[in-house]
């Protein structure tokens, strides 16, 4: 009867152990994952701010280009000098060049942002997988130690010791 009571106590202890360790491990996993992600989140926010700034600059330059084009059309219909037209063409070309440069810069920043995001996501995913595997290993080791009175870690250590003694 004592062994049956021991088994019942072991099962109850195991259930209580799992009931407390599993939620605690998920909380700790979430906390450590958030700590690991913090530098990456800051870099992503910085890249997003850069992208927004570039978008605003592009919008301003496009608005300026549109104003120059309207002024050009208006002056074209009036009596103007060749110097006025050349000045407008120069302003339009300069603005268009600025827009093109900013668009190229925006593309580069956007590509860098996507690359950084994909890298950080991959690192985070691997980290989560490793953390979950570690938590599962600890739970299985505790269950093994509770039910079979031998931890998996000790079995591995003993196996290595036996191999060293044989050689």
C-alpha positions as CSV (number, residue, x, y, z in Angstrom):
1,X,0.0,0.0,0.0
2,X,2.9,2.4,0.7
3,X,4.1,2.2,-2.9
4,X,0.6,3.0,-4.2
5,X,0.4,6.0,-1.8
6,X,3.8,7.1,-3.1
7,X,2.7,6.9,-6.7
8,X,-0.5,8.9,-5.9
9,X,1.7,11.5,-4.0
10,X,4.1,11.6,-6.9
11,X,1.3,12.1,-9.4
12,X,-0.2,14.9,-7.3
13,X,3.2,16.5,-6.9
14,X,3.8,16.3,-10.6
15,X,0.4,17.9,-11.4
16,X,1.1,20.7,-8.9
17,X,4.6,21.1,-10.2
18,X,3.4,21.4,-13.8
19,X,0.5,23.7,-12.8
20,X,3.0,26.1,-11.2
21,X,6.0,25.8,-13.5
22,X,4.2,26.0,-16.9
23,X,2.6,29.4,-16.3
24,X,5.7,30.7,-14.6
25,X,7.9,29.5,-17.5
26,X,5.6,31.2,-20.1
27,X,5.7,34.5,-18.1
28,X,9.5,34.3,-17.9
29,X,9.8,33.4,-21.6
30,X,7.7,36.4,-22.6
31,X,9.7,38.7,-20.3
32,X,13.1,37.5,-21.6
33,X,11.9,37.6,-25.2
34,X,10.7,41.2,-24.7
35,X,14.1,42.1,-23.3
36,X,15.9,40.5,-26.2
37,X,13.7,42.4,-28.7
38,X,14.1,45.8,-27.2
39,X,17.2,46.9,-29.1
40,X,15.7,45.6,-32.3
41,X,12.4,47.5,-31.7
42,X,14.4,50.7,-31.2
43,X,16.2,50.2,-34.5
44,X,13.0,49.5,-36.3
45,X,11.4,52.6,-34.9
46,X,14.4,54.7,-36.0
47,X,14.1,53.3,-39.5
48,X,10.4,54.0,-39.6
49,X,11.0,57.6,-38.5
50,X,13.6,57.9,-41.2
51,X,11.1,56.6,-43.8
52,X,8.5,59.1,-42.6
53,X,10.9,62.0,-42.9
54,X,11.9,61.0,-46.4
55,X,8.2,60.6,-47.4
56,X,7.5,64.1,-46.1
57,X,10.5,65.5,-48.0
58,X,9.3,63.8,-51.2
59,X,5.8,65.2,-50.7
60,X,7.1,68.7,-50.2
61,X,9.3,68.5,-53.2
62,X,6.5,67.1,-55.3
63,X,4.3,70.0,-54.2
64,X,7.0,72.4,-55.1
65,X,7.5,70.8,-58.5
66,X,3.7,71.1,-59.1
67,X,3.8,74.8,-58.2
68,X,6.7,75.3,-60.6
69,X,4.9,73.5,-63.4
70,X,1.8,75.7,-62.9
71,X,3.9,78.8,-62.8
72,X,5.6,77.7,-66.0
73,X,2.2,77.0,-67.7
74,X,0.9,80.4,-66.7
75,X,4.0,82.2,-67.8
76,X,4.1,80.3,-71.1
77,X,0.7,81.8,-72.0
78,X,1.8,85.3,-71.0
79,X,4.4,87.4,-72.7
80,X,7.6,86.4,-71.1
81,X,11.3,86.6,-71.8
82,X,13.5,83.7,-72.6
83,X,15.4,84.2,-69.4
84,X,12.2,83.6,-67.4
85,X,11.6,80.4,-69.2
86,X,15.2,79.3,-68.7
87,X,15.0,80.1,-65.0
88,X,11.8,78.1,-64.6
89,X,13.2,75.2,-66.5
90,X,16.3,75.2,-64.3
91,X,14.1,75.3,-61.1
92,X,11.9,72.5,-62.4
93,X,14.9,70.4,-63.3
94,X,16.6,71.0,-60.0
95,X,13.4,70.1,-58.1
96,X,13.0,67.0,-60.2
97,X,16.6,65.9,-59.5
98,X,16.0,66.4,-55.7
99,X,12.9,64.3,-55.9
100,X,14.8,61.5,-57.8
101,X,17.6,61.6,-55.2
102,X,15.2,61.4,-52.3
103,X,13.3,58.6,-54.0
104,X,16.5,56.7,-54.4
105,X,17.4,57.3,-50.7
106,X,13.9,56.3,-49.7
107,X,14.3,53.0,-51.6
108,X,17.6,52.3,-50.0
109,X,16.3,53.0,-46.5
110,X,13.2,50.9,-47.2
111,X,15.3,48.0,-48.4
112,X,17.5,48.3,-45.3
113,X,14.4,48.4,-43.1
114,X,13.0,45.2,-44.7
115,X,16.3,43.4,-44.4
116,X,16.7,44.5,-40.8
117,X,13.1,43.5,-40.0
118,X,13.6,40.0,-41.6
119,X,16.8,39.5,-39.7
120,X,15.4,40.5,-36.4
121,X,12.3,38.3,-37.0
122,X,14.5,35.3,-37.7
123,X,16.6,35.9,-34.6
124,X,13.5,36.3,-32.5
125,X,11.9,33.1,-33.9
126,X,15.0,31.1,-33.2
127,X,15.2,32.5,-29.7
128,X,11.6,31.6,-29.0
129,X,12.1,28.1,-30.3
130,X,15.2,27.6,-28.2
131,X,13.5,29.0,-25.1
132,X,10.5,26.7,-25.6
133,X,12.7,23.7,-26.1
134,X,14.6,24.6,-22.9
135,X,11.4,24.9,-20.9
136,X,10.1,21.6,-22.3
137,X,13.5,19.9,-21.4
138,X,13.3,21.3,-17.9
139,X,9.7,20.1,-17.4
140,X,10.5,16.6,-18.8
141,X,13.6,16.4,-16.6
142,X,11.5,17.4,-13.5
143,X,8.8,14.8,-14.5
144,X,11.5,12.2,-14.9
145,X,13.1,13.1,-11.6
146,X,9.8,13.0,-9.8
147,X,8.4,9.7,-11.3
148,X,11.5,7.7,-12.0
149,X,13.9,9.3,-9.4
150,X,16.5,9.9,-12.1
151,X,17.0,13.1,-14.0
152,X,17.7,13.0,-17.7
153,X,20.7,15.2,-17.2
154,X,22.2,12.8,-14.7
155,X,21.6,9.9,-17.1
156,X,23.5,11.7,-19.8
157,X,26.4,12.6,-17.4
158,X,26.6,9.0,-16.3
159,X,26.6,7.7,-19.9
160,X,29.6,10.0,-20.7
161,X,31.4,8.9,-17.5
162,X,30.9,5.2,-18.6
163,X,32.3,5.9,-22.0
164,X,35.4,7.7,-20.6
165,X,36.1,4.8,-18.3
166,X,35.9,2.3,-21.2
167,X,38.5,4.2,-23.2
